[in-house]
Amino acid sequence: MEEYPLSDLVINGVSGAAGGTYENVRIEGVGKVSGTIVARRFNGNGHIRLKADITADELECNGTMNVKGNMKFGNMKADGLLTIGGGVSGESCELNGMMSIKGDCELEHFTGKGGFTVGGLLSAGQLDFCLQGQGKASEIGVESLVIRQADNGMWNKLLSGIIPKLKPELRVGVIEGDYIDIEYTNADIVRGNVVIIGQGCSIGRVEYRSKLSVHPGATIMKEEKVND
């Protein structure tokens, strides 16, 4: 059977569209899509509302984006504020801003600056994030985790004006991983092979297999070396 090329969806200004399967989706301005979107490339700039799921090989958004359903992608670059009502799965996510996910989040690579909230499990191969706002998850499971706190700057001042009283720190119930290097983290339990507890951390219990390093400015209630 002959394959026909997919069409594009382009929204400029203030407009809306139905869902569908496209080659390219480009939204400039204020756009609302009522149905599920499947696209090879998705690019949104402005204020975007998606009423269902979105799946894209390449996804880029700048501004504010609200997805009522699930989000699935190969690679995503996001600048601004993202709100996802379902779960997120993808290969690579580069975030500069704030992302709120109601469900689980599963990524191979997660990097960025800003803040995030994950209602369920945050699972990643490599997670390297610089907090300029609050990071929050019920549980984090990773191969490698690096959390830093950003220096105060103009971006952080702007963020505090939009979302006040968000201390730049990670709050999580349980962290499990092979390599864990964290600062300014509040966690009940941290389990890992190599664990580095940096300044500003408050941890209830640390379980490590090979190595534990603790900054003098960190607080740990209990630590235990466990067997493999």
C-alpha positions in Angstrom: 0.0 0.0 0.0 1.3 3.4 -0.9 2.1 5.7 2.1 0.9 9.3 1.9 2.8 12.1 3.6 1.2 13.4 6.8 -0.2 16.9 6.8 0.9 19.8 9.2 -1.2 21.6 11.8 -0.4 25.3 12.2 -2.2 27.6 14.6 -1.4 31.4 14.6 -2.9 33.9 16.9 -6.0 32.8 18.9 -7.5 29.7 17.6 -8.3 26.0 18.2 -8.2 22.7 16.4 -9.2 19.1 16.7 -6.6 16.3 17.4 -5.1 14.1 14.8 -1.8 12.6 13.4 0.5 15.1 11.8 4.0 15.5 10.5 4.5 18.9 12.2 2.5 20.8 14.7 3.3 24.5 15.3 1.3 26.7 17.6 2.1 30.4 17.9 0.0 32.5 20.3 -3.0 31.2 22.2 -4.0 27.7 20.9 -6.3 25.0 22.1 -6.4 21.4 20.7 -9.5 19.3 21.8 -8.3 15.8 20.8 -5.3 13.6 21.0 -2.2 14.7 19.1 0.4 12.4 17.5 3.2 14.2 15.7 6.8 13.8 14.5 7.6 17.3 15.6 5.6 19.6 18.0 6.6 23.3 18.5 4.5 25.6 20.7 5.2 29.2 21.6 2.7 31.1 23.8 -0.2 29.8 25.8 -1.1 26.2 24.8 -3.9 24.0 26.1 -4.2 20.4 25.0 -7.4 18.7 26.2 -6.1 15.1 25.7 -2.9 13.1 25.2 0.2 14.2 23.1 2.8 11.9 21.6 5.7 13.4 19.6 9.2 12.4 18.5 10.5 15.9 19.0 8.8 18.4 21.3 9.7 22.0 22.0 7.6 24.5 24.0 8.1 28.1 25.2 5.6 29.8 27.4 2.9 28.0 29.3 1.5 24.6 28.3 -1.3 22.7 29.9 -1.9 19.0 28.9 -5.0 17.4 30.4 -3.8 13.8 29.5 -0.5 12.0 29.1 2.6 13.2 27.4 5.0 10.9 25.6 8.0 12.1 23.6 11.5 11.2 22.3 13.2 14.5 23.1 11.7 17.5 24.8 13.0 21.1 25.4 10.8 23.2 27.5 11.1 26.8 28.7 8.4 28.1 30.9 5.5 26.6 32.9 4.2 23.1 32.1 1.2 21.3 33.7 0.5 17.7 32.9 -2.7 16.1 34.2 -1.6 12.5 33.5 1.9 10.9 33.3 5.0 11.6 31.3 7.4 9.3 29.5 10.3 10.0 27.2 13.9 9.6 26.4 15.3 13.1 27.1 13.9 16.2 28.8 15.7 19.5 29.1 13.7 21.9 31.3 14.2 25.6 32.1 11.3 26.5 34.2 8.6 24.7 36.2 6.9 21.4 35.4 4.0 19.9 37.4 3.0 16.2 36.7 0.0 14.6 38.4 1.0 11.0 37.6 4.3 9.2 37.2 7.3 10.5 35.2 9.7 8.1 33.4 12.7 9.5 31.6 16.0 8.2 30.5 17.7 11.7 30.8 16.3 14.6 32.8 18.3 17.8 33.1 17.5 21.4 33.7 17.1 24.4 35.9 14.0 25.5 37.8 11.6 23.3 39.7 9.3 20.3 39.3 6.5 18.4 41.1 5.7 14.8 40.4 2.7 13.3 42.1 3.8 9.7 41.7 7.1 8.0 40.9 10.0 9.9 39.2 12.1 7.3 37.4 15.2 8.2 35.4 18.5 6.9 34.2 20.3 10.1 34.8 18.8 13.0 36.6 20.9 16.2 36.9 18.9 19.3 38.1 19.7 22.7 39.4 16.9 23.9 41.7 15.7 27.5 41.4 12.3 26.6 42.9 11.0 23.6 44.7 11.5 20.0 43.5 8.9 17.5 44.8 8.1 13.8 44.3 6.7 11.0 46.3 9.6 8.7 45.3 12.6 8.9 43.0 14.3 5.9 41.4 17.4 6.5 39.4 20.8 5.2 38.2 22.4 8.6 38.8 21.0 11.6 40.7 22.7 15.0 41.1 20.8 17.8 42.8 22.2 21.3 43.2 20.8 24.6 44.4 21.1 27.5 41.9 22.7 30.8 42.8 20.2 33.6 43.4 19.7 35.6 40.3 17.2 37.4 38.2 15.5 34.2 37.0 15.0 33.1 40.6 13.6 36.6 41.6 11.1 36.4 38.7 10.1 32.9 39.7 9.5 33.9 43.4 7.3 36.7 42.1 5.1 34.2 40.2 5.1 31.4 42.7 6.0 32.8 46.2 7.3 30.9 49.2 8.9 28.1 47.2 12.3 27.4 48.9 14.8 26.0 46.4 15.0 22.5 47.8 14.0 18.9 46.9 11.3 17.3 49.0 10.8 13.5 48.5 9.8 10.5 50.5 12.3 7.9 49.2 15.3 8.1 46.9 16.8 5.0 45.5 19.7 4.8 43.1 23.2 3.6 42.3 24.9 7.1 42.5 23.3 9.8 44.6 24.8 13.3 45.0 22.4 15.7 46.6 22.2 19.2 48.2 19.3 21.0 49.9 17.2 17.8 50.0 14.6 16.8 52.6 14.0 13.0 52.4 12.7 10.3 54.6 14.9 7.5 53.2 18.0 7.6 50.8 19.2 4.2 49.5 22.2 3.9 47.2 25.6 2.4 46.3 27.6 5.6 46.4 25.8 8.4 48.5 27.0 12.0 48.9 24.9 14.0 51.2 25.7 17.7 50.7 24.9 21.0 52.5 21.4 21.8 53.4 20.2 18.2 53.5 17.9 16.7 56.1 17.6 12.9 55.8 15.8 10.5 58.1 17.7 7.4 57.1 20.6 6.7 54.8 21.4 3.1 53.6 24.5 2.8 51.5 26.5 -0.1 50.1 29.9 1.2 49.1 30.5 4.8 50.2 28.9 7.5 52.2 30.0 11.1 52.4 28.2 13.7 54.6 28.7 17.5 54.6 29.1 19.1 58.0 26.0 21.2 57.3 23.8 18.2 56.6 21.6 16.3 59.1 21.1 12.6 59.1 19.0 10.8 61.8 20.3 7.3 61.1 22.9 5.8 58.7 23.5 2.1 57.9 26.0 0.3 55.6 24.2 -2.7 54.0 25.4 -5.7 52.1 24.9 -6.1 48.3 
